Amino acid sequence: MNAVWEGQTVGRWVLLPIAIALAALNLAPAAAYARDDAADQPQASPATRSVAAPAPPDVRAQQEIRYVTKINTRVPPVTYTVQGVYWPATAEFGWTGGTVAGWTTQFYGLDFRVDTQSHWGFHLNAVTGNPGSPTVLGTSSGVSLSGTDTIWSADIAYLWSVPSHTDAALINTLRVFAGYGDAKTTLNLGNLGGLRLGANSATMSLETTGVRVGFDVSAPLSSGSPWSVNFGGAYWPSVTTTGTALVPGVGASSVSVPGTGYDWTASIRYTTSARWNVEVGYRFIQERQNALTVAGVTLCPCHTQWSGPFGAIGMNF
């Protein structure tokens, strides 16, 4: 029993390694062949997913042409300002030798302004009144006066809103403009006998017309303040003054004289939260006539002028 068991045990231990070796020899080529076949096949990484790439965008479809118009967003698209004006002015007609005639005129009129967000605007100012309190050659003794004074101008303006260099919230308004103006006075003088002028009455008419250019500035006193200070000036580089004189028993004469002119205004304005405004200021207008000689007598340079404080009340809308 022991011999048999020992023989069987020895045989098993001898045959077991041989069997393992033979198994290894049989499996190794198959595994190698399997690896070679797998290597020949295209492999995909399990972490990678193939996605079809989209077609490149059409570059031409993204091109744009833009036309830009600069606008002033600090004001509404259109702003209107209408004011009634009262201007009690002192007027005179004179030359280098002194004042020929002086008078006062109580002007009443209209000031109308349009400002747009595209910076362009329009301004119309027109006043008229009847002259009184005449003086002729320095005296008013017994002289009577009637007639009409009319002054108007119409301008096209370009506007800028300019922040203050000390406070960006403080917006100043600057306008430059060009337009046309007319100033006319007609004086009917009576009771001139005491002046020894050779006639008891006379009518004198002066009208000055021409193109004008200028500017005006408006500046609030502080950011958000209802108070603003305003200043402006206009210049007539070339005007024509037509003068007509009618003396009963003597006749009529008319003459045209070239010259220049000025119109200056300074004021302060208060605007309420309801957009009503009240303005007071001072205005000075002078029309200058160049040298004129009639029958060998030099009559000019001459000037016609109006000046004095004014008041206005109106509304913005």
C-alpha positions as CSV (number, residue, x, y, z in Angstrom):
1,M,0.0,0.0,0.0
2,N,2.7,2.3,1.0
3,A,4.8,1.5,-2.2
4,V,1.7,2.0,-4.4
5,W,0.7,5.3,-2.7
6,E,4.2,6.6,-2.8
7,G,4.5,5.7,-6.5
8,Q,1.2,7.4,-7.3
9,T,2.2,10.5,-5.4
10,V,5.6,10.7,-7.1
11,G,4.0,10.2,-10.5
12,R,1.5,13.0,-9.8
13,W,4.2,15.4,-8.7
14,V,6.2,14.5,-11.8
15,L,3.4,14.8,-14.3
16,L,1.9,18.1,-12.9
17,P,4.7,20.3,-13.9
18,I,4.8,18.7,-17.4
19,A,1.1,19.3,-17.8
20,I,1.4,22.9,-16.8
21,A,4.2,23.4,-19.2
22,L,2.3,21.8,-22.1
23,A,-0.7,24.0,-21.3
24,A,1.4,27.1,-21.4
25,L,2.9,26.1,-24.7
26,N,-0.6,25.6,-26.2
27,L,-2.1,28.9,-24.9
28,A,0.8,31.2,-25.5
29,P,0.6,31.2,-29.4
30,A,-3.2,31.7,-29.3
31,A,-2.9,34.7,-27.0
32,A,-0.1,36.2,-29.1
33,Y,-2.1,35.7,-32.2
34,A,-5.1,37.3,-30.5
35,R,-3.0,40.3,-29.6
36,D,-1.6,40.6,-33.1
37,D,-5.2,40.5,-34.6
38,A,-6.4,43.1,-32.1
39,A,-3.4,45.4,-33.0
40,D,-4.3,45.1,-36.7
41,Q,-7.9,46.4,-36.0
42,P,-8.5,50.2,-35.6
43,Q,-9.0,51.0,-31.9
44,A,-11.1,53.9,-30.4
45,S,-10.3,55.4,-27.1
46,P,-13.2,54.8,-24.7
47,A,-12.9,58.4,-23.5
48,T,-13.2,60.0,-27.0
49,R,-16.4,60.6,-28.9
50,S,-16.4,61.4,-32.6
51,V,-18.7,64.4,-33.4
52,A,-19.3,65.8,-36.9
53,A,-17.7,69.3,-37.2
54,P,-20.2,72.1,-38.2
55,A,-19.7,73.9,-41.5
56,P,-17.7,77.1,-41.2
57,P,-19.9,80.2,-41.0
58,D,-20.4,82.4,-44.0
59,V,-18.2,85.4,-43.2
60,R,-20.1,87.6,-45.6
61,A,-23.4,87.1,-43.7
62,Q,-21.8,88.8,-40.6
63,Q,-20.7,92.0,-42.4
64,E,-22.7,95.2,-41.5
65,I,-22.6,98.7,-42.8
66,R,-23.8,101.3,-40.3
67,Y,-24.6,104.9,-40.9
68,V,-24.4,106.9,-37.6
69,T,-25.9,110.4,-37.0
70,K,-24.5,112.1,-33.9
71,I,-27.4,113.4,-31.7
72,N,-27.5,115.5,-28.6
73,T,-29.1,113.3,-26.0
74,R,-28.9,116.0,-23.3
75,V,-32.1,117.6,-24.7
76,P,-35.4,116.2,-25.9
77,P,-35.9,115.5,-29.6
78,V,-37.5,119.0,-30.0
79,T,-37.7,121.8,-27.5
80,Y,-39.8,124.9,-28.0
81,T,-39.4,128.1,-26.0
82,V,-42.0,130.9,-26.3
83,Q,-41.7,134.3,-24.5
84,G,-43.6,137.5,-24.4
85,V,-41.2,140.4,-24.3
86,Y,-41.5,143.9,-22.9
87,W,-38.6,146.3,-23.7
88,P,-38.8,150.0,-22.7
89,A,-35.9,151.3,-24.8
90,T,-34.2,154.6,-25.1
91,A,-33.5,155.5,-28.8
92,E,-31.5,158.1,-30.7
93,F,-30.4,159.1,-34.1
94,G,-27.1,161.0,-34.1
95,W,-23.8,161.7,-35.8
96,T,-20.3,162.8,-34.8
97,G,-21.6,166.2,-34.0
98,G,-24.1,165.0,-31.4
99,T,-27.7,163.7,-31.1
100,V,-30.1,164.9,-33.8
101,A,-33.2,163.2,-32.3
102,G,-33.9,161.2,-29.2
103,W,-37.0,159.3,-28.1
104,T,-38.3,156.4,-26.0
105,T,-40.1,153.4,-27.3
106,Q,-42.2,150.9,-25.3
107,F,-41.5,147.7,-27.3
108,Y,-43.7,144.6,-27.0
109,G,-43.0,141.4,-28.9
110,L,-42.3,137.7,-29.2
111,D,-39.3,135.6,-28.8
112,F,-39.6,132.1,-30.2
113,R,-36.9,129.4,-30.2
114,V,-36.7,125.8,-31.5
115,D,-33.8,123.4,-30.4
116,T,-33.5,119.9,-31.8
117,Q,-31.6,116.8,-30.7
118,S,-29.7,116.9,-33.9
119,H,-28.2,120.3,-32.7
120,W,-29.9,122.5,-35.3
121,G,-32.3,125.2,-34.2
122,F,-34.3,128.3,-35.2
123,H,-34.7,131.6,-33.4
124,L,-37.2,134.4,-34.2
125,N,-37.3,137.7,-32.2
126,A,-39.7,140.5,-33.2
127,V,-40.6,143.6,-31.2
128,T,-42.5,146.7,-32.1
129,G,-43.7,149.9,-30.4
130,N,-44.6,153.5,-30.6
131,P,-42.0,156.2,-30.0
132,G,-42.6,159.1,-27.5
133,S,-40.9,161.7,-25.3
134,P,-39.0,163.2,-28.2
135,T,-36.1,165.5,-28.2
136,V,-34.7,167.3,-31.2
137,L,-31.3,168.9,-31.2
138,G,-31.3,168.6,-27.5
139,T,-34.6,170.1,-26.7
140,S,-38.1,168.8,-26.2
141,S,-39.9,172.1,-25.9
142,G,-43.3,171.7,-27.6
143,V,-42.2,168.9,-30.0
144,S,-44.7,166.2,-30.7
145,L,-43.9,162.7,-31.9
146,S,-45.7,159.7,-33.3
147,G,-44.6,156.8,-35.4
148,T,-43.5,153.2,-35.1
149,D,-40.3,151.3,-34.3
150,T,-40.0,147.7,-35.5
151,I,-37.0,145.4,-35.0
152,W,-36.9,141.7,-35.9
153,S,-34.4,138.9,-36.7
154,A,-34.6,135.3,-37.8
155,D,-31.6,133.0,-37.4
156,I,-30.6,129.4,-38.0
157,A,-28.5,128.1,-35.1
158,Y,-26.2,125.2,-34.3
159,L,-26.1,124.1,-30.6
160,W,-23.6,122.4,-28.4
161,S,-24.1,121.2,-24.8
162,V,-20.8,121.6,-23.1
163,P,-20.1,120.2,-19.6
164,S,-18.4,122.6,-17.2
165,H,-14.7,121.9,-16.6
166,T,-15.3,122.1,-12.9
167,D,-18.5,120.0,-12.8
168,A,-19.5,117.5,-15.5
169,A,-23.1,117.6,-14.3
170,L,-23.2,121.4,-15.0
171,I,-24.2,121.7,-18.7
172,N,-23.6,124.9,-20.6
173,T,-25.3,125.6,-23.9
174,L,-23.5,127.3,-26.7
175,R,-25.1,128.4,-30.0
176,V,-23.7,129.9,-33.1
177,F,-26.1,131.3,-35.7
178,A,-26.5,133.1,-39.0
179,G,-29.6,134.9,-40.2
180,Y,-31.2,138.1,-41.3
181,G,-32.3,141.2,-39.4
182,D,-34.3,144.4,-39.9
183,A,-34.6,147.6,-37.8
184,K,-36.9,150.4,-38.9
185,T,-38.0,153.6,-37.3
186,T,-40.6,156.1,-38.6
187,L,-40.8,159.4,-36.8
188,N,-43.5,162.0,-37.4
189,L,-42.3,165.2,-35.8
190,G,-44.5,168.2,-35.2
191,N,-44.4,171.6,-33.6
192,L,-40.9,172.3,-34.9
193,G,-41.5,176.0,-35.5
194,G,-39.7,177.0,-32.4
195,L,-36.5,175.3,-33.6
196,R,-36.2,177.5,-36.7
197,L,-35.8,174.6,-39.0
198,G,-37.8,176.2,-41.8
199,A,-40.8,173.9,-41.3
200,N,-43.3,173.1,-38.6
201,S,-43.3,169.3,-39.2
202,A,-41.2,166.6,-40.7
203,T,-41.2,162.8,-41.2
204,M,-38.0,160.8,-41.0
205,S,-37.8,157.1,-41.8
206,L,-34.7,154.9,-41.3
207,E,-34.6,151.2,-42.1
208,T,-31.5,149.0,-41.7
209,T,-31.4,145.5,-43.2
210,G,-28.8,142.8,-43.7
211,V,-27.3,139.4,-42.9
212,R,-26.1,138.8,-39.4
213,V,-24.0,136.3,-37.6
214,G,-23.5,135.7,-33.9
215,F,-23.5,133.5,-30.8
216,D,-25.3,133.1,-27.5
217,V,-24.3,131.2,-24.3
218,S,-26.5,129.9,-21.4
219,A,-25.0,128.7,-18.2
220,P,-26.8,127.4,-15.1
221,L,-25.6,128.8,-11.8
222,S,-25.1,125.3,-10.4
223,S,-26.1,121.7,-11.3
224,G,-29.8,121.4,-11.2
225,S,-30.3,125.1,-10.5
226,P,-33.4,126.8,-11.9
227,W,-31.3,130.0,-12.5
228,S,-29.2,130.5,-15.6
229,V,-27.0,133.4,-16.9
230,N,-27.3,134.2,-20.6
231,F,-25.2,136.3,-22.9
232,G,-25.3,136.8,-26.7
233,G,-24.1,139.0,-29.5
234,A,-24.9,139.5,-33.2
235,Y,-22.9,141.4,-35.9
236,W,-24.1,142.8,-39.2
237,P,-21.0,142.8,-41.3
238,S,-22.7,144.8,-44.1
239,V,-26.1,146.5,-43.8
240,T,-27.9,149.1,-45.9
241,T,-29.7,151.9,-44.2
242,T,-32.3,153.7,-46.3
243,G,-33.2,157.1,-45.0
244,T,-36.2,159.2,-46.1
245,A,-37.1,162.7,-45.0
246,L,-40.3,164.5,-45.9
247,V,-40.6,168.2,-45.0
248,P,-43.9,169.9,-46.1
249,G,-43.3,172.8,-48.4
250,V,-39.7,171.7,-49.0
251,G,-40.0,168.2,-50.4
252,A,-38.8,164.7,-49.9
253,S,-35.4,163.2,-50.2
254,S,-34.1,159.6,-49.9
255,V,-30.7,158.1,-49.6
256,S,-29.1,154.7,-49.0
257,V,-26.0,154.3,-46.9
258,P,-23.9,151.2,-46.3
259,G,-22.8,150.3,-42.8
260,T,-22.5,147.8,-40.0
261,G,-24.5,146.8,-36.9
262,Y,-24.4,145.2,-33.5
263,D,-27.0,143.5,-31.2
264,W,-25.9,142.6,-27.6
265,T,-28.0,140.9,-24.9
266,A,-27.2,139.9,-21.3
267,S,-29.8,138.4,-19.0
268,I,-30.6,136.1,-16.1
269,R,-33.5,133.5,-16.3
270,Y,-35.5,131.5,-13.7
271,T,-37.2,128.3,-14.9
272,T,-39.8,126.6,-12.7
273,S,-40.3,122.8,-12.4
274,A,-43.5,123.4,-14.5
275,R,-41.2,124.8,-17.3
276,W,-42.4,128.4,-16.9
277,N,-39.6,130.9,-17.2
278,V,-39.1,134.6,-16.2
279,E,-36.2,136.5,-17.6
280,V,-34.7,140.0,-17.0
281,G,-31.8,141.6,-18.8
282,Y,-30.4,144.4,-20.9
283,R,-30.3,144.8,-24.7
284,F,-28.3,147.2,-26.9
285,I,-28.7,147.6,-30.7
286,Q,-26.7,150.0,-32.8
287,E,-26.8,150.4,-36.6
288,R,-23.9,152.4,-38.0
289,Q,-24.1,154.4,-41.2
290,N,-20.9,155.2,-43.1
291,A,-19.9,158.6,-44.3
292,L,-22.4,160.3,-46.5
293,T,-22.1,163.6,-48.3
294,V,-25.1,165.5,-49.7
295,A,-24.6,168.7,-51.7
296,G,-21.1,169.0,-50.3
297,V,-22.3,168.7,-46.8
298,T,-21.0,165.7,-44.7
299,L,-24.0,164.2,-42.8
300,C,-22.5,161.0,-41.6
301,P,-21.0,158.8,-40.1
302,C,-24.3,158.4,-38.2
303,H,-25.9,155.8,-35.9
304,T,-29.3,154.7,-34.9
305,Q,-29.5,152.8,-31.6
306,W,-31.9,151.4,-29.0
307,S,-30.9,150.3,-25.5
308,G,-32.4,149.5,-22.1
309,P,-33.6,146.8,-19.7
310,F,-36.1,144.2,-20.8
311,G,-38.4,141.6,-19.2
312,A,-39.8,138.4,-20.6
313,I,-42.1,135.6,-19.4
314,G,-42.8,132.4,-21.2
315,M,-42.7,128.6,-21.3
316,N,-40.6,125.7,-22.5
317,F,-42.4,122.7,-24.0
